[in-house]
Amino acid sequence: MAGAGGGAGGGVAGARYRRLAADLREAIASGAYGSGGRLPSEEELAQKYGVSRGTVRQALAVLRANGLVTSRRGSRRVVLGTARTQSFFELLSFTRWARSIGEEPGGRTVDVEHRLAGPLECELLGLLAGSQIYRVLRLRTLSRVPIMIERTIYPERIGAMIVRLEPDAVSHTEPLAEQGVVFADAEHTVDLVYADAEDARLLGCAEGGPLIRERRRATDPAGTPLEWSEDRYLPGTVSFTVHNSVAMTALSRRRG
């Protein structure tokens, strides 16, 4: 289970730099400084947000770790504007995608719940009433920096495999594949949500701040649901691309 944090990053001081990092991340994501533009100086940021320069430096360290600004010292930080891009053209797990772009993926299981599935969960996973499910809460990192929270529900047979893995297992998909579980298709829905208290605690963002939400339903080759997940990303850390072609539309197939 995740704790509240302590030391230099805990308490009021920790909350200040996390709030500032979240504000600056949102400004960068909205294009306020442009790609290649420069952030205000540490002194200007400290005055604008009413915090110390030490708090500003901590917030900028978070942005550097997320690949959003340069790490050069003694000069104003340059906005890189290089959110990692994840394509839905190919079905890749978070771990395989991260490795494909040269990042170091990580994961930590925060909580596991084994319980009766509700009506909506039965519908999402194609289960009969009275079925059991596993709900797994997991924090995902890139190069040891938290960027996303997974809230995933699994049918009982899949969840039983997941709970046997180590809490800090980098990948869940790869061990499942070794046991014959094949993720063949997925449907994705992307929208915006606002961070709740749990999101803020785990991601170090401001409660009520914007997060990118990806909802995903994955099935095996026979169309049997394997998981339904709600993933919440810090803005500015990832972007998503979708490939479309007129050759693949229903209208063009009818014309053909």
VENGINOR-V710030 format. One record per residue. RES is the residue in one small letter. OMEGA is omega in radians with two decimals (999 if undefined). Layout:
((RES	OMEGA) (RES	OMEGA))
//
This chain:
((m	-3.13) (a	3.12) (g	-3.11) (a	3.13) (g	-3.13) (g	3.13) (g	-3.05) (a	-3.08) (g	-3.06) (g	3.05) (g	-3.05) (v	-3.11) (a	3.12) (g	3.13) (a	-3.11) (r	-3.08) (y	3.09) (r	3.09) (r	3.13) (l	3.11) (a	3.14) (a	3.13) (d	-3.14) (l	3.12) (r	3.14) (e	3.13) (a	3.12) (i	-3.13) (a	-3.12) (s	3.12) (g	-3.08) (a	-3.12) (y	3.14) (g	3.07) (s	-3.10) (g	3.10) (g	-3.11) (r	3.03) (l	3.01) (p	3.12) (s	3.11) (e	-3.14) (e	3.14) (e	3.12) (l	3.14) (a	3.13) (q	-3.10) (k	-3.05) (y	3.09) (g	-3.14) (v	3.11) (s	3.09) (r	3.07) (g	3.09) (t	3.11) (v	-3.12) (r	3.11) (q	3.12) (a	3.13) (l	3.08) (a	3.09) (v	3.14) (l	3.08) (r	-3.13) (a	3.11) (n	3.10) (g	-3.08) (l	3.11) (v	3.11) (t	-3.13) (s	-3.13) (r	3.13) (r	3.09) (g	3.09) (s	3.13) (r	-3.08) (r	3.11) (v	3.13) (v	-3.12) (l	3.13) (g	-3.05) (t	3.06) (a	-3.13) (r	-3.08) (t	3.12) (q	-3.09) (s	3.04) (f	3.13) (f	3.13) (e	-3.13) (l	3.12) (l	3.01) (s	3.09) (f	-3.10) (t	-3.14) (r	3.10) (w	-3.12) (a	3.14) (r	-3.12) (s	3.13) (i	3.06) (g	3.12) (e	3.08) (e	-3.12) (p	3.07) (g	3.14) (g	3.07) (r	3.09) (t	-3.09) (v	-3.08) (d	3.06) (v	3.14) (e	3.10) (h	-3.02) (r	3.09) (l	3.11) (a	3.03) (g	-3.13) (p	-3.14) (l	3.13) (e	3.05) (c	3.13) (e	-3.11) (l	-3.08) (l	3.13) (g	-3.08) (l	3.04) (l	3.07) (a	-3.12) (g	3.13) (s	3.08) (q	3.07) (i	2.96) (y	3.03) (r	-3.06) (v	3.05) (l	-3.00) (r	3.07) (l	3.14) (r	-3.11) (t	2.94) (l	-3.09) (s	3.06) (r	3.11) (v	3.13) (p	3.08) (i	-3.00) (m	3.02) (i	3.04) (e	2.96) (r	-2.96) (t	3.01) (i	-3.11) (y	2.92) (p	-3.01) (e	-3.07) (r	3.11) (i	3.14) (g	3.13) (a	3.06) (m	-3.10) (i	-3.04) (v	3.09) (r	3.14) (l	3.09) (e	-3.12) (p	-3.13) (d	3.10) (a	-3.10) (v	-3.10) (s	2.94) (h	-3.09) (t	-3.09) (e	3.07) (p	3.09) (l	3.12) (a	3.11) (e	3.11) (q	3.03) (g	3.11) (v	-3.07) (v	3.04) (f	-3.02) (a	-3.07) (d	3.09) (a	3.02) (e	-3.07) (h	3.00) (t	-3.09) (v	3.08) (d	-3.10) (l	3.03) (v	-3.14) (y	-3.03) (a	3.02) (d	-3.07) (a	3.14) (e	3.08) (d	-3.09) (a	-3.13) (r	-3.05) (l	-3.08) (l	-3.13) (g	3.12) (c	3.13) (a	3.05) (e	-3.09) (g	3.10) (g	-3.09) (p	3.03) (l	3.03) (i	-3.14) (r	3.02) (e	3.05) (r	-2.97) (r	3.04) (r	-3.08) (a	-3.11) (t	3.08) (d	-3.10) (p	3.14) (a	-3.13) (g	3.13) (t	-3.13) (p	3.11) (l	-3.13) (e	2.91) (w	-3.01) (s	2.96) (e	-3.12) (d	-3.12) (r	-3.09) (y	2.96) (l	3.12) (p	-3.14) (g	-3.13) (t	3.12) (v	2.93) (s	-3.09) (f	3.07) (t	3.12) (v	3.11) (h	3.08) (n	3.09) (s	3.11) (v	-3.14) (a	-3.08) (m	-3.11) (t	3.13) (a	-3.12) (l	-3.12) (s	3.11) (r	3.13) (r	3.11) (r	3.13) (g	999))
//
